[in-house]
Amino acid sequence: MKEEKLRASELLEQNVKQIARVQHRSLAQIAKEMGISAPSLTHLLKGNPQLDRIQKIADTLNVPISALFRDVNSIEGVLFVNGVAKIIRSKNDLETISSNQLKVKVGSQLKIGG
């Protein structure tokens, strides 16, 4: 199955919600700190906000703007299995490495920090 790239607005909305969850904050709290209503923040996240509004969201979340547009579903890197480097460019690449080699089950709950 071919994975679709998320649009910038989808990434923005998804990442703001994820960051808010990690910070144990609601969108309503974030909106209040920004000086706007919760519906206004939702409208911003679903629309095409101007750069100054995106910067305000990033500042309120205390993250760089780039964190708001990272594709959290992308995986890229090198995994060493029994001393052999395996290049990982997608979740599919990671899943094709046999679970015997890794001695762990690779599943949808795998999180890779970066």
Sequence and secondary structure as in RCSB ss.txt:
>XXXX:A:sequence
MKEEKLRASELLEQNVKQIARVQHRSLAQIAKEMGISAPSLTHLLKGNPQLDRIQKIADTLNVPISALFRDVNSI
EGVLFVNGVAKIIRSKNDLETISSNQLKVKVGSQLKIGG
>XXXX:A:secstr
       HHHHHHHHHHHHHHHTT  HHHHHHHHTS HHHHHHHHHS   HHHHHHHHHHHTS GGGGS  TT  
 EEEEETTEEEEE SHHHHHHS HHHHTS   TT     
